[in-house]
Amino acid sequence: MPPSSAGPPFEQFLAAAEAVARARPEVDLEMAREVFREAATLLHDGLALDGLDDHDTRAAVAGSCLDLVAVDPGAALRARARAAVEHPGDLHDPDAVSAAYLSAASVLQL
């Protein structure tokens, strides 16, 4: 997924990679970018975020970025999926966002 066609979600993943590398000195920036670029590509190709509006896409990507660096990313994504429905906050379509998190966990084989 090239950055020019991916738009903001792709940029969010790259920003997350850079934040992880800054926060954790043991993390190589280029390796973090590669891992997050691959995650973004898999989610894009797997249609995990399809059907979400821009607002919910940004929220789902932000949550996914946080969860991908958790000790257990799969458990973190599944917990976030439950929380999206139980405490939707300003999500426009909490059920679709929850499904996107579960789809992300599946696509990324977590």
C-alpha positions as CSV (number, residue, x, y, z in Angstrom):
1,M,0.0,0.0,0.0
2,P,1.9,3.1,-1.2
3,P,1.6,6.2,1.0
4,S,0.2,8.3,-1.8
5,S,-2.9,6.1,-2.1
6,A,-3.3,5.2,1.5
7,G,-3.9,8.6,3.0
8,P,-4.3,9.3,6.7
9,P,-4.6,5.8,8.1
10,F,-1.3,4.8,6.5
11,E,0.3,8.0,7.9
12,Q,-1.1,7.2,11.4
13,F,0.6,3.8,11.3
14,L,3.9,5.4,10.3
15,A,3.5,8.0,13.1
16,A,2.9,5.2,15.5
17,A,6.1,3.4,14.4
18,E,8.1,6.6,14.9
19,A,6.5,7.1,18.4
20,V,7.4,3.5,19.4
21,A,11.0,4.0,18.2
22,R,11.3,7.3,20.2
23,A,9.8,5.8,23.3
24,R,11.8,2.5,23.2
25,P,15.5,3.1,22.5
26,E,16.0,-0.6,21.7
27,V,13.6,-0.4,18.8
28,D,15.1,0.3,15.4
29,L,13.1,3.0,13.6
30,E,13.3,1.4,10.1
31,M,12.3,-1.9,11.5
32,A,9.3,-0.3,13.3
33,R,8.3,1.4,10.1
34,E,8.5,-1.8,8.2
35,V,6.4,-3.7,10.8
36,F,3.7,-0.9,10.9
37,R,3.8,-0.5,7.1
38,E,3.1,-4.3,6.8
39,A,0.3,-4.1,9.3
40,A,-1.3,-1.2,7.4
41,T,-1.0,-3.1,4.1
42,L,-2.5,-6.2,5.6
43,L,-5.4,-4.3,7.1
44,H,-6.0,-2.4,3.8
45,D,-5.8,-5.6,1.7
46,G,-7.9,-7.5,4.2
47,L,-10.6,-4.8,4.0
48,A,-10.6,-4.6,7.8
49,L,-11.4,-0.9,7.9
50,D,-13.8,-0.9,4.9
51,G,-17.3,0.5,5.7
52,L,-16.1,2.9,8.4
53,D,-16.4,6.7,7.9
54,D,-13.3,8.8,8.2
55,H,-13.8,9.6,11.9
56,D,-14.3,5.9,12.9
57,T,-11.4,4.9,10.6
58,R,-9.1,7.3,12.4
59,A,-10.3,6.0,15.8
60,A,-9.9,2.3,14.7
61,V,-6.4,2.9,13.4
62,A,-5.4,4.9,16.5
63,G,-6.6,2.0,18.7
64,S,-5.0,-0.6,16.5
65,C,-1.6,1.2,16.6
66,L,-1.7,1.2,20.4
67,D,-2.7,-2.4,20.6
68,L,-0.1,-3.6,18.1
69,V,2.7,-2.7,20.6
70,A,0.9,-4.3,23.6
71,V,2.4,-7.4,25.2
72,D,-0.5,-9.5,23.7
73,P,-1.7,-7.5,20.7
74,G,-4.5,-10.0,19.9
75,A,-6.0,-9.8,23.4
76,A,-5.6,-6.0,23.3
77,L,-7.5,-5.8,20.0
78,R,-10.3,-8.1,21.3
79,A,-10.6,-6.0,24.5
80,R,-10.8,-2.8,22.4
81,A,-13.5,-4.4,20.3
82,R,-15.6,-5.1,23.4
83,A,-14.9,-1.6,24.7
84,A,-16.0,0.0,21.4
85,V,-19.5,-1.4,21.9
86,E,-19.7,-1.0,25.7
87,H,-18.2,2.5,25.9
88,P,-18.5,4.0,22.4
89,G,-17.7,7.5,23.3
90,D,-17.9,9.6,20.1
91,L,-17.7,6.7,17.6
92,H,-20.3,7.0,14.8
93,D,-20.8,3.2,14.4
94,P,-19.5,1.4,17.4
95,D,-20.6,-2.0,16.1
96,A,-18.7,-1.5,12.8
97,V,-15.6,-0.3,14.7
98,S,-15.8,-3.3,17.0
99,A,-16.0,-5.6,14.0
100,A,-13.0,-3.8,12.4
101,Y,-10.9,-4.5,15.5
102,L,-11.9,-8.2,15.4
103,S,-11.2,-8.3,11.7
104,A,-7.8,-6.7,12.3
105,A,-6.9,-9.3,14.8
106,S,-8.0,-12.0,12.4
107,V,-6.2,-10.5,9.4
108,L,-3.0,-10.0,11.4
109,Q,-3.4,-13.6,12.8
110,L,-3.3,-12.4,16.4
